[in-house]
Amino acid sequence: MKVAIIGSGIVGQTLGKKLVELGQEVILGTRDASKLDEVKGWAGSLNNWLATVGDRATVATFTDAANRGEIVINATHDIASLAALQTAGVENLKGKILIDVANGLDFFQGMPPKSLAADTTSLGEKIQAAFPDTKVVKTLNTMNIDG
């Protein structure tokens, strides 16, 4: 199966590596696929990631990854998710399963991160509303925030 991951940071790289180990073909989507030597936050560079996963994985733009993937995983930051998925393309996500693993955390004000969750709506609901022809599944995340 071809799995597209939108987001090339630590979550995207970790999920991508495990999916390759399980025999899946992975297309890791990033904003700029030409910046393979740039370190991705807490993750290594995409060149380092590619060296560890072998020939069952490639790096592409968000748009190309979403177009080629049979299943798509959103592994972007909560605050960037909707914009990244819009870049990936409504048509490229239409009819597909989109697994949303994004955590609603704000790291920009230091540690510990603050929760971005609201009582009235979740990121999964926002994604589903923006992409009504996509099957959104919210999973694989836990929030453990004090205060």
NORHUUR-V119475 format. One line per field, one symbol per residue. ss: DSSP state (@ for helix, = for strand, . for the rest). phi: phi as a letter, one per 40 degrees, with the letter a starting at -180 (. if undefined). psi: psi as a letter, one per 40 degrees, with the letter a starting at -180 (. if undefined). A space follows every 10 residues. Layout:
# NORHUUR-V119475
ss->???
phi->???
psi->???
This chain:
# NORHUUR-V119475
ss->.=====...@ @@@@@@@@@@ @...====== ........=. ....=@@@@@ @@@@@@==== =@@@@@@@.. ====...@@@ @@@@@@@@.@ @@@...==== ....==.... ...==..... ..@@@@@@@@ ....====.. .......
phi->.cbcbchbcc cccccccccc dcgccbbccb cbcccccccb fccccccccd ccbgccbbba cdcccccccc bbbcbccdcb cccccccchd ccbdgccbcc bcccbbccbg bccccccbcb abcdcccccc bccbccbcag abbbbcg
psi->ihhhhhhfad dddddddddd deeihhhhhi dheegeehhg beiaiddddd deeaeeiihi idddddddid ihhhfiidee ddddddddhd deeheihhhh ehhghheeea iiiiheiidd iidddddddd gdeihhhhif ihhghi.
